[in-house]
Amino acid sequence: MQELNRFRLFSMASEPKDSPANNPGLQATPDEATKGYFMQQTMFRIKDPKLSLDFYSRVLGMSLLKRLDFPEMKFSLYFLGYEDPASAPSNAVDRTVWTFSQKATIELTHNWGTESDPEFKGYHNGNSEPRGFGHWNHC
């Protein structure tokens, strides 16, 4: 619980700002068509799957839930999360469906060849012009 105290610094406002009344456009209830939706995944492009998988599994403790290869388009997708892979179905199709039903997973997209291409400059992080993606918070 003491670890969560550092997040109190983000809540120094004198009044609550989270209600729809304080946030024009924010709706209290979703459309019926999207009720029950949840954030399923975010995607990051990676240069080297060996380095990236080591970081996400060893450092962040995530598990590989599913890997999909697309040889005709020369890319692979790695889906990681905090679910126990032992609880995933063993059937490949069922495991894919299971993976896409998990909350808050990440998809690492590897375009084949980038790991060994000396001309590959990497991907834009969005923190300099042109601005875009900001950050991903992991607790």
GIBEL-V475641 format. One record per run of one state. SS is the DSSP state (h for helix, s for strand, l for the rest). FROM is the first residue (numbers start at 1). TO is the last residue. Records with the same first field share a line. If there is no record, write none. Layout:
SS = FROM-TO ; FROM-TO
This chain:
l = 1-1 ; 12-19 ; 23-31 ; 35-40 ; 47-48 ; 60-62 ; 71-74 ; 82-84 ; 88-91 ; 100-104 ; 112-113 ; 117-139
h = 2-11 ; 20-22 ; 32-34 ; 49-59 ; 85-87 ; 92-99 ; 114-116
s = 41-46 ; 63-70 ; 75-81 ; 105-111
